[in-house]
Amino acid sequence: MLEFLLTGDAIIALLTLTFLEIILGIDNIVFISIAANKLPENQRSKATNIGLILALVQRIILLFFVSFLVGLSKPFYTIENNWLQLHISWQALILFIGGLFLIYKSTSEIREKVTDPEHDEDQMKGKRIKSLSNALVQILIIDFIFSIDSILTAVGMTNGLHPNQNYTLVLMIIAVMISIVIMIAFANPIRRFIDTNPSIQMLGLAFLILIGFMLITEAAHLSNTEFFGNKVGAIPKGYLYFAIAFSLFVEFLNYRLNKKAQKKKTMRSSDETDN
């Protein structure tokens, strides 16, 4: 076992898989951050850490049921007629429901912020007290959906790496544990940054809508869906993460410019006061 883990192929696979798990976990961190920020201040870090620990536990459990997960990709119901062909599997159904949930949750949050940006403080306190378990349930659901996608990706990457499947299983568990530990280290700073920057909150919610749409199209692709003879293709995840990275870069530039402008304004006001 140790000899396998120290081979060049295993180390490269571990580094690649860990990096990929972190990238795939970005959308998970965004959702957990937005859900946790609706809780009272003293519960936010706890909810974030619990959410990521739940993600770790779920991923490790699912790794021991790889054959079950692969079986989820097999169709259990088929629709075929002149204009629609659809081969529904449990994996596609889970992704479809998860995509709808993300779109619903994100659009509800956006509507709440746009139509009623200033809530009654007492009402918000009442909601926060009741929403701790509610937030954890939502985090658990999203963790499960993202865990399936993450684990199936890991299985595809390590397929054929070693004849003994237990060796590759240990490799995947190590990669998942490292990625979750790294995400826990950065999740709360990201959550606080999202909480103190309303524009980042809206951007994060927009990302979740985009991710929800991607999950729905991926479910359609996995179901070999065809409309009037046109097959639904998968959206390359690289395009999605590039769009997210580019948007964050533009937002970072705006943040820096606004900070400099505010600093100059403060210095100007201070000079006028001295004069």
C-alpha atoms as an extended CHARMM CRD file, in Angstrom:
* protein
*
       275  EXT
         1         1  MET       CA              0.0000000000        0.0000000000        0.0000000000  PROA      1               0.0000000000
         2         2  LEU       CA              2.6970000000        2.4940000000        1.0600000000  PROA      2               0.0000000000
         3         3  GLU       CA              4.8260000000        1.6330000000       -1.9510000000  PROA      3               0.0000000000
         4         4  PHE       CA              1.8950000000        2.3870000000       -4.2460000000  PROA      4               0.0000000000
         5         5  LEU       CA              1.1220000000        5.7230000000       -2.5340000000  PROA      5               0.0000000000
         6         6  LEU       CA              4.7580000000        6.8090000000       -2.9460000000  PROA      6               0.0000000000
         7         7  THR       CA              4.9250000000        6.0510000000       -6.6720000000  PROA      7               0.0000000000
         8         8  GLY       CA              5.0670000000        8.9400000000       -9.1240000000  PROA      8               0.0000000000
         9         9  ASP       CA              1.7100000000        8.0590000000      -10.7200000000  PROA      9               0.0000000000
        10        10  ALA       CA             -0.0260000000        7.9340000000       -7.3280000000  PROA      10              0.0000000000
        11        11  ILE       CA              1.4710000000       11.2540000000       -6.1630000000  PROA      11              0.0000000000
        12        12  ILE       CA              0.5000000000       13.0080000000       -9.4140000000  PROA      12              0.0000000000
        13        13  ALA       CA             -2.9920000000       11.5020000000       -9.2110000000  PROA      13              0.0000000000
        14        14  LEU       CA             -3.2820000000       12.6010000000       -5.5640000000  PROA      14              0.0000000000
        15        15  LEU       CA             -2.2380000000       16.1990000000       -6.3130000000  PROA      15              0.0000000000
        16        16  THR       CA             -4.4810000000       16.4140000000       -9.3810000000  PROA      16              0.0000000000
        17        17  LEU       CA             -7.4340000000       14.8690000000       -7.5750000000  PROA      17              0.0000000000
        18        18  THR       CA             -6.9840000000       17.1240000000       -4.5360000000  PROA      18              0.0000000000
        19        19  PHE       CA             -6.8570000000       20.2240000000       -6.7470000000  PROA      19              0.0000000000
        20        20  LEU       CA             -9.9350000000       19.0710000000       -8.6510000000  PROA      20              0.0000000000
        21        21  GLU       CA            -11.8360000000       18.3660000000       -5.4170000000  PROA      21              0.0000000000
        22        22  ILE       CA            -11.0570000000       21.9010000000       -4.2060000000  PROA      22              0.0000000000
        23        23  ILE       CA            -12.2470000000       23.4040000000       -7.5070000000  PROA      23              0.0000000000
        24        24  LEU       CA            -15.4280000000       21.3200000000       -7.4030000000  PROA      24              0.0000000000
        25        25  GLY       CA            -15.9100000000       22.4060000000       -3.7840000000  PROA      25              0.0000000000
        26        26  ILE       CA            -15.9530000000       26.1410000000       -4.5800000000  PROA      26              0.0000000000
        27        27  ASP       CA            -19.6690000000       26.1240000000       -5.3960000000  PROA      27              0.0000000000
        28        28  ASN       CA            -20.2550000000       24.1780000000       -2.1920000000  PROA      28              0.0000000000
        29        29  ILE       CA            -18.3820000000       26.8120000000       -0.1590000000  PROA      29              0.0000000000
        30        30  VAL       CA            -20.3930000000       29.6170000000       -1.7920000000  PROA      30              0.0000000000
        31        31  PHE       CA            -23.7090000000       27.9700000000       -0.8770000000  PROA      31              0.0000000000
        32        32  ILE       CA            -22.5950000000       27.1380000000        2.6700000000  PROA      32              0.0000000000
        33        33  SER       CA            -21.3410000000       30.7180000000        3.1500000000  PROA      33              0.0000000000
        34        34  ILE       CA            -24.6280000000       32.2660000000        1.9990000000  PROA      34              0.0000000000
        35        35  ALA       CA            -26.6710000000       29.8590000000        4.1410000000  PROA      35              0.0000000000
        36        36  ALA       CA            -24.4570000000       30.3500000000        7.2040000000  PROA      36              0.0000000000
        37        37  ASN       CA            -24.5130000000       34.1580000000        6.9150000000  PROA      37              0.0000000000
        38        38  LYS       CA            -28.2550000000       34.1170000000        7.6100000000  PROA      38              0.0000000000
        39        39  LEU       CA            -27.5620000000       32.7370000000       11.0810000000  PROA      39              0.0000000000
        40        40  PRO       CA            -26.5960000000       34.7350000000       14.1840000000  PROA      40              0.0000000000
        41        41  GLU       CA            -22.9380000000       35.7740000000       14.2700000000  PROA      41              0.0000000000
        42        42  ASN       CA            -21.9490000000       33.2560000000       16.9630000000  PROA      42              0.0000000000
        43        43  GLN       CA            -23.3330000000       30.3260000000       14.9260000000  PROA      43              0.0000000000
        44        44  ARG       CA            -21.9380000000       31.1240000000       11.4680000000  PROA      44              0.0000000000
        45        45  SER       CA            -18.4620000000       29.6380000000       11.8500000000  PROA      45              0.0000000000
        46        46  LYS       CA            -19.9620000000       26.5770000000       13.5130000000  PROA      46              0.0000000000
        47        47  ALA       CA            -22.4520000000       26.0610000000       10.6750000000  PROA      47              0.0000000000
        48        48  THR       CA            -19.7080000000       26.4920000000        8.0550000000  PROA      48              0.0000000000
        49        49  ASN       CA            -17.3880000000       23.9890000000        9.7280000000  PROA      49              0.0000000000
        50        50  ILE       CA            -20.2060000000       21.4990000000       10.3380000000  PROA      50              0.0000000000
        51        51  GLY       CA            -21.2670000000       21.8320000000        6.6990000000  PROA      51              0.0000000000
        52        52  LEU       CA            -17.8040000000       20.9990000000        5.4100000000  PROA      52              0.0000000000
        53        53  ILE       CA            -17.3510000000       18.1670000000        7.9250000000  PROA      53              0.0000000000
        54        54  LEU       CA            -20.6660000000       16.7240000000        6.7230000000  PROA      54              0.0000000000
        55        55  ALA       CA            -19.3390000000       17.0090000000        3.1670000000  PROA      55              0.0000000000
        56        56  LEU       CA            -16.2140000000       15.0590000000        4.2090000000  PROA      56              0.0000000000
        57        57  VAL       CA            -18.2320000000       12.3350000000        5.9570000000  PROA      57              0.0000000000
        58        58  GLN       CA            -20.6270000000       11.9910000000        3.0270000000  PROA      58              0.0000000000
        59        59  ARG       CA            -17.8160000000       11.7500000000        0.4760000000  PROA      59              0.0000000000
        60        60  ILE       CA            -15.9820000000        9.0610000000        2.4650000000  PROA      60              0.0000000000
        61        61  ILE       CA            -19.1930000000        7.0560000000        2.9450000000  PROA      61              0.0000000000
        62        62  LEU       CA            -20.0340000000        7.3400000000       -0.7530000000  PROA      62              0.0000000000
        63        63  LEU       CA            -16.5330000000        6.1830000000       -1.6860000000  PROA      63              0.0000000000
        64        64  PHE       CA            -17.3100000000        2.8580000000       -0.0050000000  PROA      64              0.0000000000
        65        65  PHE       CA            -20.4070000000        2.5630000000       -2.2120000000  PROA      65              0.0000000000
        66        66  VAL       CA            -18.7440000000        3.2980000000       -5.5420000000  PROA      66              0.0000000000
        67        67  SER       CA            -20.4570000000        0.3820000000       -7.2560000000  PROA      67              0.0000000000
        68        68  PHE       CA            -23.7850000000        1.7010000000       -5.9730000000  PROA      68              0.0000000000
        69        69  LEU       CA            -23.0220000000        5.1680000000       -7.3540000000  PROA      69              0.0000000000
        70        70  VAL       CA            -22.0380000000        3.7300000000      -10.7250000000  PROA      70              0.0000000000
        71        71  GLY       CA            -25.3390000000        1.8400000000      -10.7110000000  PROA      71              0.0000000000
        72        72  LEU       CA            -27.1780000000        5.1380000000      -10.2880000000  PROA      72              0.0000000000
        73        73  SER       CA            -26.1610000000        6.0630000000      -13.8370000000  PROA      73              0.0000000000
        74        74  LYS       CA            -28.1700000000        3.1870000000      -15.3320000000  PROA      74              0.0000000000
        75        75  PRO       CA            -31.5930000000        4.2600000000      -16.7030000000  PROA      75              0.0000000000
        76        76  PHE       CA            -34.6550000000        3.0010000000      -14.8570000000  PROA      76              0.0000000000
        77        77  TYR       CA            -37.2910000000        4.6710000000      -17.0520000000  PROA      77              0.0000000000
        78        78  THR       CA            -37.3300000000        5.5540000000      -20.7540000000  PROA      78              0.0000000000
        79        79  ILE       CA            -39.4930000000        7.9610000000      -22.7310000000  PROA      79              0.0000000000
        80        80  GLU       CA            -39.3950000000        7.7520000000      -26.5100000000  PROA      80              0.0000000000
        81        81  ASN       CA            -41.7090000000        9.4700000000      -28.9690000000  PROA      81              0.0000000000
        82        82  ASN       CA            -41.5040000000       11.6140000000      -32.1040000000  PROA      82              0.0000000000
        83        83  TRP       CA            -40.1370000000       14.7300000000      -30.4040000000  PROA      83              0.0000000000
        84        84  LEU       CA            -38.6070000000       13.5600000000      -27.1210000000  PROA      84              0.0000000000
        85        85  GLN       CA            -36.2140000000       10.8180000000      -26.0750000000  PROA      85              0.0000000000
        86        86  LEU       CA            -35.3140000000       10.5060000000      -22.4240000000  PROA      86              0.0000000000
        87        87  HSD       CA            -33.5170000000        7.7720000000      -20.4480000000  PROA      87              0.0000000000
        88        88  ILE       CA            -33.9550000000        8.6980000000      -16.7960000000  PROA      88              0.0000000000
        89        89  SER       CA            -31.4180000000        7.4860000000      -14.2060000000  PROA      89              0.0000000000
        90        90  TRP       CA            -31.2270000000        8.1450000000      -10.4700000000  PROA      90              0.0000000000
        91        91  GLN       CA            -28.0030000000       10.0910000000      -10.9330000000  PROA      91              0.0000000000
        92        92  ALA       CA            -29.6250000000       12.3930000000      -13.4980000000  PROA      92              0.0000000000
        93        93  LEU       CA            -32.7210000000       12.7790000000      -11.3050000000  PROA      93              0.0000000000
        94        94  ILE       CA            -30.6370000000       13.7750000000       -8.2700000000  PROA      94              0.0000000000
        95        95  LEU       CA            -28.6980000000       16.3560000000      -10.3090000000  PROA      95              0.0000000000
        96        96  PHE       CA            -31.9330000000       17.7080000000      -11.8130000000  PROA      96              0.0000000000
        97        97  ILE       CA            -33.5980000000       18.1270000000       -8.3940000000  PROA      97              0.0000000000
        98        98  GLY       CA            -30.4010000000       19.6640000000       -7.0020000000  PROA      98              0.0000000000
        99        99  GLY       CA            -30.2450000000       22.1450000000       -9.8790000000  PROA      99              0.0000000000
       100       100  LEU       CA            -33.8730000000       23.1630000000       -9.3270000000  PROA      100             0.0000000000
       101       101  PHE       CA            -33.2190000000       23.5700000000       -5.6000000000  PROA      101             0.0000000000
       102       102  LEU       CA            -30.1840000000       25.7920000000       -6.2090000000  PROA      102             0.0000000000
       103       103  ILE       CA            -32.0730000000       27.9690000000       -8.7030000000  PROA      103             0.0000000000
       104       104  TYR       CA            -35.0830000000       28.2740000000       -6.3650000000  PROA      104             0.0000000000
       105       105  LYS       CA            -32.9520000000       29.0670000000       -3.3000000000  PROA      105             0.0000000000
       106       106  SER       CA            -30.7740000000       31.6020000000       -5.1330000000  PROA      106             0.0000000000
       107       107  THR       CA            -33.6270000000       33.4290000000       -6.8610000000  PROA      107             0.0000000000
       108       108  SER       CA            -35.5160000000       33.5870000000       -3.5330000000  PROA      108             0.0000000000
       109       109  GLU       CA            -32.4770000000       35.1440000000       -1.8500000000  PROA      109             0.0000000000
       110       110  ILE       CA            -32.0280000000       37.6510000000       -4.6890000000  PROA      110             0.0000000000
       111       111  ARG       CA            -35.7290000000       38.6010000000       -4.6010000000  PROA      111             0.0000000000
       112       112  GLU       CA            -35.5340000000       39.0750000000       -0.8260000000  PROA      112             0.0000000000
       113       113  LYS       CA            -32.4780000000       41.3340000000       -1.0970000000  PROA      113             0.0000000000
       114       114  VAL       CA            -33.8370000000       43.3720000000       -4.0150000000  PROA      114             0.0000000000
       115       115  THR       CA            -37.4530000000       43.8520000000       -2.8980000000  PROA      115             0.0000000000
       116       116  ASP       CA            -36.8220000000       44.2130000000        0.8390000000  PROA      116             0.0000000000
       117       117  PRO       CA            -33.1560000000       45.0120000000        1.5170000000  PROA      117             0.0000000000
       118       118  GLU       CA            -33.8040000000       46.3260000000        5.0350000000  PROA      118             0.0000000000
       119       119  HSD       CA            -35.6370000000       43.8070000000        7.1890000000  PROA      119             0.0000000000
       120       120  ASP       CA            -37.0840000000       44.4460000000       10.5970000000  PROA      120             0.0000000000
       121       121  GLU       CA            -34.3440000000       43.5220000000       13.0760000000  PROA      121             0.0000000000
       122       122  ASP       CA            -36.6370000000       41.7070000000       15.5020000000  PROA      122             0.0000000000
       123       123  GLN       CA            -38.1430000000       39.6950000000       12.6580000000  PROA      123             0.0000000000
       124       124  MET       CA            -34.6780000000       38.7340000000       11.4110000000  PROA      124             0.0000000000
       125       125  LYS       CA            -33.6210000000       37.6510000000       14.9190000000  PROA      125             0.0000000000
       126       126  GLY       CA            -36.6720000000       35.4210000000       15.1310000000  PROA      126             0.0000000000
       127       127  LYS       CA            -35.8840000000       33.8750000000       11.7620000000  PROA      127             0.0000000000
       128       128  ARG       CA            -32.2610000000       33.3370000000       12.6740000000  PROA      128             0.0000000000
       129       129  ILE       CA            -33.0620000000       31.4260000000       15.8600000000  PROA      129             0.0000000000
       130       130  LYS       CA            -35.3410000000       29.0620000000       13.9550000000  PROA      130             0.0000000000
       131       131  SER       CA            -33.1280000000       28.7170000000       10.9010000000  PROA      131             0.0000000000
       132       132  LEU       CA            -30.0380000000       26.9690000000       12.3680000000  PROA      132             0.0000000000
       133       133  SER       CA            -31.3530000000       23.4490000000       11.8380000000  PROA      133             0.0000000000
       134       134  ASN       CA            -33.0020000000       24.6170000000        8.6230000000  PROA      134             0.0000000000
       135       135  ALA       CA            -29.6780000000       25.8970000000        7.2880000000  PROA      135             0.0000000000
       136       136  LEU       CA            -27.9010000000       22.6680000000        8.2420000000  PROA      136             0.0000000000
       137       137  VAL       CA            -30.5350000000       20.5940000000        6.4240000000  PROA      137             0.0000000000
       138       138  GLN       CA            -30.1110000000       22.7180000000        3.2870000000  PROA      138             0.0000000000
       139       139  ILE       CA            -26.3200000000       22.4140000000        3.5400000000  PROA      139             0.0000000000
       140       140  LEU       CA            -26.6340000000       18.6330000000        3.9660000000  PROA      140             0.0000000000
       141       141  ILE       CA            -28.7930000000       18.3470000000        0.8290000000  PROA      141             0.0000000000
       142       142  ILE       CA            -26.4010000000       20.4060000000       -1.2990000000  PROA      142             0.0000000000
       143       143  ASP       CA            -23.4090000000       18.5270000000        0.1470000000  PROA      143             0.0000000000
       144       144  PHE       CA            -24.9920000000       15.2550000000       -0.9630000000  PROA      144             0.0000000000
       145       145  ILE       CA            -25.6240000000       16.5010000000       -4.5070000000  PROA      145             0.0000000000
       146       146  PHE       CA            -22.1210000000       17.9260000000       -4.9120000000  PROA      146             0.0000000000
       147       147  SER       CA            -20.6140000000       14.8200000000       -3.2560000000  PROA      147             0.0000000000
       148       148  ILE       CA            -22.0600000000       12.5370000000       -5.9280000000  PROA      148             0.0000000000
       149       149  ASP       CA            -20.6080000000       14.6770000000       -8.7060000000  PROA      149             0.0000000000
       150       150  SER       CA            -17.2570000000       14.9010000000       -6.8850000000  PROA      150             0.0000000000
       151       151  ILE       CA            -16.9530000000       11.1760000000       -6.1590000000  PROA      151             0.0000000000
       152       152  LEU       CA            -17.8940000000       10.0820000000       -9.6760000000  PROA      152             0.0000000000
       153       153  THR       CA            -15.2390000000       12.4590000000      -11.0190000000  PROA      153             0.0000000000
       154       154  ALA       CA            -12.6730000000       10.9680000000       -8.6250000000  PROA      154             0.0000000000
       155       155  VAL       CA            -13.6060000000        7.4240000000       -9.6650000000  PROA      155             0.0000000000
       156       156  GLY       CA            -13.1880000000        8.3270000000      -13.3240000000  PROA      156             0.0000000000
       157       157  MET       CA             -9.7510000000        9.8400000000      -12.7040000000  PROA      157             0.0000000000
       158       158  THR       CA             -8.3660000000        6.9020000000      -10.7000000000  PROA      158             0.0000000000
       159       159  ASN       CA             -9.8910000000        4.1720000000      -12.8490000000  PROA      159             0.0000000000
       160       160  GLY       CA             -7.1630000000        1.6920000000      -13.8540000000  PROA      160             0.0000000000
       161       161  LEU       CA             -4.5080000000        3.3060000000      -11.6580000000  PROA      161             0.0000000000
       162       162  HSD       CA             -3.9760000000        0.0620000000       -9.7250000000  PROA      162             0.0000000000
       163       163  PRO       CA             -5.4580000000       -3.4600000000      -10.0530000000  PROA      163             0.0000000000
       164       164  ASN       CA             -6.3610000000       -3.4600000000       -6.3620000000  PROA      164             0.0000000000
       165       165  GLN       CA             -9.3950000000       -1.1810000000       -5.9450000000  PROA      165             0.0000000000
       166       166  ASN       CA             -8.6860000000       -0.7840000000       -2.2130000000  PROA      166             0.0000000000
       167       167  TYR       CA             -5.4740000000        1.0770000000       -3.0480000000  PROA      167             0.0000000000
       168       168  THR       CA             -7.2730000000        3.5980000000       -5.2580000000  PROA      168             0.0000000000
       169       169  LEU       CA            -10.0020000000        3.8960000000       -2.6050000000  PROA      169             0.0000000000
       170       170  VAL       CA             -7.4060000000        4.9290000000        0.0010000000  PROA      170             0.0000000000
       171       171  LEU       CA             -5.9120000000        7.3960000000       -2.4890000000  PROA      171             0.0000000000
       172       172  MET       CA             -9.3280000000        8.9990000000       -3.0870000000  PROA      172             0.0000000000
       173       173  ILE       CA            -10.0570000000        9.1960000000        0.6570000000  PROA      173             0.0000000000
       174       174  ILE       CA             -6.7160000000       10.9520000000        1.2670000000  PROA      174             0.0000000000
       175       175  ALA       CA             -7.4070000000       13.4350000000       -1.5540000000  PROA      175             0.0000000000
       176       176  VAL       CA            -10.9100000000       14.1640000000       -0.2240000000  PROA      176             0.0000000000
       177       177  MET       CA             -9.6430000000       14.6650000000        3.3390000000  PROA      177             0.0000000000
       178       178  ILE       CA             -6.8670000000       17.0420000000        2.2260000000  PROA      178             0.0000000000
       179       179  SER       CA             -9.2610000000       19.0710000000        0.0560000000  PROA      179             0.0000000000
       180       180  ILE       CA            -11.8500000000       19.3890000000        2.8530000000  PROA      180             0.0000000000
       181       181  VAL       CA             -9.1910000000       20.4540000000        5.3890000000  PROA      181             0.0000000000
       182       182  ILE       CA             -7.9890000000       23.1550000000        2.9610000000  PROA      182             0.0000000000
       183       183  MET       CA            -11.5830000000       24.2930000000        2.3630000000  PROA      183             0.0000000000
       184       184  ILE       CA            -12.2560000000       24.4670000000        6.1170000000  PROA      184             0.0000000000
       185       185  ALA       CA             -9.1700000000       26.6790000000        6.5110000000  PROA      185             0.0000000000
       186       186  PHE       CA            -10.4190000000       29.1740000000        3.9020000000  PROA      186             0.0000000000
       187       187  ALA       CA            -14.2130000000       28.8100000000        4.1830000000  PROA      187             0.0000000000
       188       188  ASN       CA            -14.7880000000       31.1950000000        7.0990000000  PROA      188             0.0000000000
       189       189  PRO       CA            -12.6080000000       34.0230000000        5.6810000000  PROA      189             0.0000000000
       190       190  ILE       CA            -14.5050000000       33.6230000000        2.3860000000  PROA      190             0.0000000000
       191       191  ARG       CA            -17.8210000000       33.6360000000        4.2810000000  PROA      191             0.0000000000
       192       192  ARG       CA            -16.9040000000       36.8280000000        6.1570000000  PROA      192             0.0000000000
       193       193  PHE       CA            -15.7760000000       38.5150000000        2.9470000000  PROA      193             0.0000000000
       194       194  ILE       CA            -19.0680000000       37.5850000000        1.2520000000  PROA      194             0.0000000000
       195       195  ASP       CA            -21.0180000000       38.8630000000        4.2570000000  PROA      195             0.0000000000
       196       196  THR       CA            -19.2920000000       42.2780000000        4.2970000000  PROA      196             0.0000000000
       197       197  ASN       CA            -19.5380000000       42.8380000000        0.5310000000  PROA      197             0.0000000000
       198       198  PRO       CA            -23.1210000000       42.9370000000       -0.7940000000  PROA      198             0.0000000000
       199       199  SER       CA            -21.9540000000       42.8770000000       -4.4230000000  PROA      199             0.0000000000
       200       200  ILE       CA            -20.0820000000       39.6260000000       -3.7560000000  PROA      200             0.0000000000
       201       201  GLN       CA            -23.2590000000       38.1950000000       -2.2060000000  PROA      201             0.0000000000
       202       202  MET       CA            -25.2160000000       38.9400000000       -5.3720000000  PROA      202             0.0000000000
       203       203  LEU       CA            -22.3950000000       37.5710000000       -7.5020000000  PROA      203             0.0000000000
       204       204  GLY       CA            -22.3300000000       34.3870000000       -5.4260000000  PROA      204             0.0000000000
       205       205  LEU       CA            -26.0830000000       33.9480000000       -5.7800000000  PROA      205             0.0000000000
       206       206  ALA       CA            -25.7680000000       34.4890000000       -9.5380000000  PROA      206             0.0000000000
       207       207  PHE       CA            -23.0640000000       31.7970000000       -9.6020000000  PROA      207             0.0000000000
       208       208  LEU       CA            -25.3980000000       29.3940000000       -7.7930000000  PROA      208             0.0000000000
       209       209  ILE       CA            -28.1000000000       30.0110000000      -10.4180000000  PROA      209             0.0000000000
       210       210  LEU       CA            -25.5370000000       29.2930000000      -13.1130000000  PROA      210             0.0000000000
       211       211  ILE       CA            -24.4050000000       26.1250000000      -11.3150000000  PROA      211             0.0000000000
       212       212  GLY       CA            -28.0410000000       25.0560000000      -10.8850000000  PROA      212             0.0000000000
       213       213  PHE       CA            -28.6190000000       25.4870000000      -14.6150000000  PROA      213             0.0000000000
       214       214  MET       CA            -25.4420000000       23.4890000000      -15.3080000000  PROA      214             0.0000000000
       215       215  LEU       CA            -26.6660000000       20.6530000000      -13.0610000000  PROA      215             0.0000000000
       216       216  ILE       CA            -29.9690000000       20.5520000000      -14.9630000000  PROA      216             0.0000000000
       217       217  THR       CA            -28.2510000000       20.4350000000      -18.3630000000  PROA      217             0.0000000000
       218       218  GLU       CA            -25.8470000000       17.7780000000      -17.0610000000  PROA      218             0.0000000000
       219       219  ALA       CA            -28.8420000000       15.7340000000      -15.8910000000  PROA      219             0.0000000000
       220       220  ALA       CA            -30.3560000000       16.0750000000      -19.3670000000  PROA      220             0.0000000000
       221       221  HSD       CA            -27.0550000000       15.0380000000      -20.9440000000  PROA      221             0.0000000000
       222       222  LEU       CA            -26.7050000000       11.9900000000      -18.6850000000  PROA      222             0.0000000000
       223       223  SER       CA            -30.2700000000       11.0270000000      -19.6330000000  PROA      223             0.0000000000
       224       224  ASN       CA            -29.3300000000       11.1650000000      -23.3410000000  PROA      224             0.0000000000
       225       225  THR       CA            -32.1270000000       13.6770000000      -23.8350000000  PROA      225             0.0000000000
       226       226  GLU       CA            -33.0960000000       14.5630000000      -27.3880000000  PROA      226             0.0000000000
       227       227  PHE       CA            -35.5780000000       17.2790000000      -28.4320000000  PROA      227             0.0000000000
       228       228  PHE       CA            -36.7470000000       16.9200000000      -32.0380000000  PROA      228             0.0000000000
       229       229  GLY       CA            -33.5980000000       14.9680000000      -32.8350000000  PROA      229             0.0000000000
       230       230  ASN       CA            -31.2540000000       17.4740000000      -31.1510000000  PROA      230             0.0000000000
       231       231  LYS       CA            -29.2350000000       15.9110000000      -28.3560000000  PROA      231             0.0000000000
       232       232  VAL       CA            -28.5820000000       17.9350000000      -25.1950000000  PROA      232             0.0000000000
       233       233  GLY       CA            -24.8280000000       18.3030000000      -24.7060000000  PROA      233             0.0000000000
       234       234  ALA       CA            -22.9060000000       18.7770000000      -21.4730000000  PROA      234             0.0000000000
       235       235  ILE       CA            -21.6020000000       22.2250000000      -20.5590000000  PROA      235             0.0000000000
       236       236  PRO       CA            -17.8180000000       21.9510000000      -20.0300000000  PROA      236             0.0000000000
       237       237  LYS       CA            -17.1140000000       22.7950000000      -16.3840000000  PROA      237             0.0000000000
       238       238  GLY       CA            -13.9610000000       24.6270000000      -17.4160000000  PROA      238             0.0000000000
       239       239  TYR       CA            -16.1210000000       27.2980000000      -19.0860000000  PROA      239             0.0000000000
       240       240  LEU       CA            -18.1610000000       27.6980000000      -15.9140000000  PROA      240             0.0000000000
       241       241  TYR       CA            -15.1740000000       28.0470000000      -13.5960000000  PROA      241             0.0000000000
       242       242  PHE       CA            -13.4380000000       30.4170000000      -16.0180000000  PROA      242             0.0000000000
       243       243  ALA       CA            -16.5470000000       32.6320000000      -16.0150000000  PROA      243             0.0000000000
       244       244  ILE       CA            -16.6100000000       32.5590000000      -12.2030000000  PROA      244             0.0000000000
       245       245  ALA       CA            -12.8820000000       33.3490000000      -11.9470000000  PROA      245             0.0000000000
       246       246  PHE       CA            -13.1400000000       36.1770000000      -14.4830000000  PROA      246             0.0000000000
       247       247  SER       CA            -16.1680000000       37.6980000000      -12.7120000000  PROA      247             0.0000000000
       248       248  LEU       CA            -14.3720000000       37.5300000000       -9.3680000000  PROA      248             0.0000000000
       249       249  PHE       CA            -11.3090000000       39.1890000000      -10.9100000000  PROA      249             0.0000000000
       250       250  VAL       CA            -13.4400000000       42.0660000000      -12.2720000000  PROA      250             0.0000000000
       251       251  GLU       CA            -15.1810000000       42.3900000000       -8.8990000000  PROA      251             0.0000000000
       252       252  PHE       CA            -11.7840000000       42.4360000000       -7.1690000000  PROA      252             0.0000000000
       253       253  LEU       CA            -10.6760000000       45.3240000000       -9.4180000000  PROA      253             0.0000000000
       254       254  ASN       CA            -13.8810000000       47.2130000000       -8.5980000000  PROA      254             0.0000000000
       255       255  TYR       CA            -13.2990000000       46.5470000000       -4.9070000000  PROA      255             0.0000000000
       256       256  ARG       CA             -9.7560000000       47.9300000000       -5.0950000000  PROA      256             0.0000000000
       257       257  LEU       CA            -10.8910000000       51.0110000000       -7.0360000000  PROA      257             0.0000000000
       258       258  ASN       CA            -13.7320000000       51.7370000000       -4.6100000000  PROA      258             0.0000000000
       259       259  LYS       CA            -11.3870000000       51.3170000000       -1.6540000000  PROA      259             0.0000000000
       260       260  LYS       CA             -8.8750000000       53.7610000000       -3.1410000000  PROA      260             0.0000000000
       261       261  ALA       CA            -11.6320000000       56.2530000000       -3.9670000000  PROA      261             0.0000000000
       262       262  GLN       CA            -12.9870000000       56.0180000000       -0.4240000000  PROA      262             0.0000000000
       263       263  LYS       CA             -9.4850000000       56.5190000000        0.9950000000  PROA      263             0.0000000000
       264       264  LYS       CA             -8.9550000000       59.6360000000       -1.1380000000  PROA      264             0.0000000000
       265       265  LYS       CA            -12.3520000000       60.9620000000       -0.0910000000  PROA      265             0.0000000000
       266       266  THR       CA            -11.4860000000       60.4150000000        3.5760000000  PROA      266             0.0000000000
       267       267  MET       CA             -8.1410000000       62.1710000000        3.1780000000  PROA      267             0.0000000000
       268       268  ARG       CA             -9.7900000000       65.0990000000        1.3540000000  PROA      268             0.0000000000
       269       269  SER       CA            -12.4040000000       65.4580000000        4.0900000000  PROA      269             0.0000000000
       270       270  SER       CA             -9.6740000000       65.3570000000        6.7340000000  PROA      270             0.0000000000
       271       271  ASP       CA             -7.7030000000       68.1230000000        4.9250000000  PROA      271             0.0000000000
       272       272  GLU       CA            -10.8020000000       70.3020000000        4.6290000000  PROA      272             0.0000000000
       273       273  THR       CA            -11.4630000000       69.8510000000        8.3640000000  PROA      273             0.0000000000
       274       274  ASP       CA             -7.9090000000       70.8630000000        9.2260000000  PROA      274             0.0000000000
       275       275  ASN       CA             -8.1880000000       73.9830000000        7.0630000000  PROA      275             0.0000000000
